[in-house]
Amino acid sequence: MLRVAILDNSAIARGLLRSILANDGYNVVSESGVASANLSRLALLAPQLVFIDLDAETRDPQATLSDLRSKLPKALIFAVSSAFTAERIRHAGEQGANGFIVKPFNGAAILSLIRTAIISLVKQQKKPGD
């Protein structure tokens, strides 16, 4: 069972995402707002999947993603936002996000994105000739 952390300042959004993930068998080990203290605490929990809201007003979204990537280099990080623009998606990818999720949530799309990211990671880790 993969460990998941959800960082979103909206309790409603966290609850919806937690329900989608828990119903599919994921273990949500952390659920909090986007704040520096919460980001630092994640390193101790070592989640394998992290969902982080880019719309949070507490920090620069790109700096937050970069900071999170440095703290959790092996985690799959999914950027969450209600702003679905090519620039936002590009910036999230450049800062280490493995996927982009649009609010309001679509459960099937989220689960599909996770599976696609995991398959992509496995393919990247396979060596030629294996």
N, C-alpha and C positions, 0 to 999 in steps of 0.2 A: 504494500500500500504506500503510495507516494505521499510525502509530507508537503503540505501547502501552507503558504502564508498569504494573507490578504491585507493589503494596505489601501484603505480608502477612507476618506473623512466622512462619508455618508454611511450611517448605520444601516439604512435600508439597502443600499447597494451591497454592503458587506454581507448582509443576511441573505440576499438573493443569490449572490455568488457562492456563499457557503452552502446553501441548499442544493444548488446545481451540482457542485463538486462532491458533497457528502453523499448525495443520492447515487452518484456514479462510483462510490467506493474510495474516494480520496480522503485522506486524513488531514483536516484543517487544524494545524497546530498553533496558528497565530492569526488573530483578527484584530486590526487596530487602525487608527488614523495614520496619515502620512506625516511623520515627525521624525526629527533626527534621532531621538532616543529610541524610537521603535525600529528604525533602520539598523541601528547599532545592535539592538537586542537580537535581530534575526540571525546574526552570525552564530550565536550560541544555539539556536534552534535548528540550524542547518536544513532549512526546507529545500526540497528539490524543485518545487514550483513556486513562483512568486507572482502575484497579481498586484500591480501598483497603479493607482489612479494618477494620471498626469494632470488632471484638472485641479488638484489640491493647490490651494493658494499659499501653502507654507514655504515652499522652496521652488527654485527653478527646476522644471521637470527634467530637462536634459542633464543637469548636474545631479539630480536625484537618481536617475537611471545609471549614470556613470558610477556614482558612489555605491549603489547597490550591486552593480556588476563587479566592482573591485572587492566588495565584502563577500560575495557569493559567486565566485567564478564558475562553478559547475552547475549552478541552478538554471533552470529555464525560467526566464523572466518574461511576463506578458504585460504590456502596457495597456491600460484601460483609460478610455476617454470618451466624452460625448462629442468631441470635435474630430470628425472624420475627414481629415484633409491629407492630401498627398505629402505635404511638407511635414505634418505632424508624424505621419507614419515613417517617413524617411528619417527624420531626426531620431525617432525611437529606435529604429534599426541601427543607426550609426552609434548610438549610445549603449548598445548591447541587448536590446529587447529581442526576444525570439518570436514574438507575435504581437498582434494588436487586436484588442477587443473593443467593440463599440457599445456604448450605453445607448439605449436600454439593452439589457442582456438577452441573448438568444442562446438558450441552453445547448441545443444541438450544435450550433456553430462553435461555441466555446469548447465543447468536448471534442469536436472534430479538429479544432486548431491545436489542442493539446496533443492529440494522437499524431497529427502531422509533424509537430515539432519534435516529438520523441522519436518518430521514425527517421526524421532528418538527422537528428543527433546520432542515432545508431549507425546510419549510413556513413556519416562523417568519421566516426571512430573506427569503422572497419578498415582494415588494411587491404591494399590490393593483393589478390591471390588467396584471400581467406575463403 
